[in-house]
């Protein structure tokens, strides 16, 4: 009897080992080989990948060479600097080419009609790949930005109301108050005889203050600590994204993993303190809900679903992941949009005057109200041009989870579509010969070519907070140009780099001068 049990145990163990070996071979060799053959049959080729690492080392080497040097002038021709591999491979293999991010095959796609079709029609059968999810696991977890399928649909449905209607309008007061505080802090610096400020630092602090109040309400001071830790985590995760993610590598007791784990635990400890204080208020009867901010909405949803016991619920870990997601997306991208826009206005005084005159005319010299924001058409054009030249994300990768037909292309399951947003935004074919120049006039036309302007992606999986971000940018910039005139400092060194998002390597130094009341 014992022998039979032992034999069965060995058979099960051997079966499991064989299954593991097959899945490993399939993941690292058979599936990539199949996808590569399918794409070659369609006439799509690319750089030869190295075993296991693909083309990661080639990309890292090319980017290191181009970003190690500062640009000699303030030029917006930055595709060759930030996406040198795109320029090289598209020249060699055409606009459709296949390259390998480790074991993950990626098809470069720049055709606007196909991009529009893919992002709108196939949003339910595409999403974030395993590599992408692993790369951000310790940073923003499995929030709506990294969710796929039904999980994404459910999470999007929960968080979307936070950025719509009256709730969105209610954030305007926080935006105005926080901006007033920032402008006062700049005034104090100027009173001491300084004229130069690093505007990126101010915008980063300002957008962190706004999202802290929006997400955490009265706990926004603790939210600032979370923001600082997430900024450090972002930097560490960005370093890791340049290397191959090996399955199980996050469990290795390396210095990097220990540091990441420590930062993640501290962020979640602070979040749990805020969550627990909300729960305590409800339990002792001081409040009948968990709050009207984003965190309160998530907690109310979680507790309601628990009471009803029906439908898909969310747990505390997911609540924390959503908070981390929106803290990053809500302050990082907005701060960069504002920083790059100030740089562009500082180097284009004519447009700065145009925007200032418009704000003065529309707002009658006061703080912009919500109904006045839609009338700031020149400011809106400037913001769009800033997003075109310096989009928050330089690329947009999405993996196909099913076999699909995209135009004349057969896309097999497991293939990622790699959309080089920065290159599309700077394409002379799409935007004209002045594509690398600052020209907001191009946005006077309402007829956009679908798929060519993608700062917030497009389709059902577009950025849920884009209305929030644009409202915030308009309020802050309108108040800033009403209070100060500014020029670019001689100390400014133009050196855009990618650290998950497109950032100014040395910040943006501007010389500010208060305007007469």
Secondary structure as UniProt FT lines:
FT   HELIX           2..25
FT   HELIX           26..30
FT   HELIX           31..41
FT   TURN            42..43
FT   TURN            51..53
FT   HELIX           56..67
FT   HELIX           79..82
FT   HELIX           84..93
FT   STRAND          97..101
FT   TURN            102..103
FT   STRAND          104..108
FT   HELIX           112..121
FT   HELIX           123..125
FT   STRAND          126..127
FT   HELIX           130..136
FT   TURN            137..142
FT   TURN            144..146
FT   HELIX           149..159
FT   HELIX           160..163
FT   HELIX           165..170
FT   HELIX           172..191
FT   TURN            192..193
FT   STRAND          196..198
FT   HELIX           199..216
FT   HELIX           217..219
FT   HELIX           220..241
FT   TURN            247..248
FT   HELIX           249..251
FT   HELIX           255..283
FT   TURN            284..285
FT   HELIX           294..308
FT   HELIX           316..346
FT   HELIX           349..363
FT   TURN            364..365
FT   HELIX           370..373
FT   TURN            374..375
FT   HELIX           377..389
FT   STRAND          396..400
FT   STRAND          404..406
FT   TURN            407..408
FT   STRAND          409..411
FT   TURN            413..414
FT   STRAND          416..419
FT   HELIX           421..425
FT   HELIX           428..431
FT   TURN            433..436
FT   HELIX           440..443
FT   TURN            450..451
FT   TURN            455..456
FT   TURN            460..461
FT   TURN            464..465
FT   HELIX           466..483
FT   STRAND          484..488
FT   TURN            490..491
FT   STRAND          496..498
FT   STRAND          502..504
FT   TURN            505..506
FT   STRAND          509..514
//
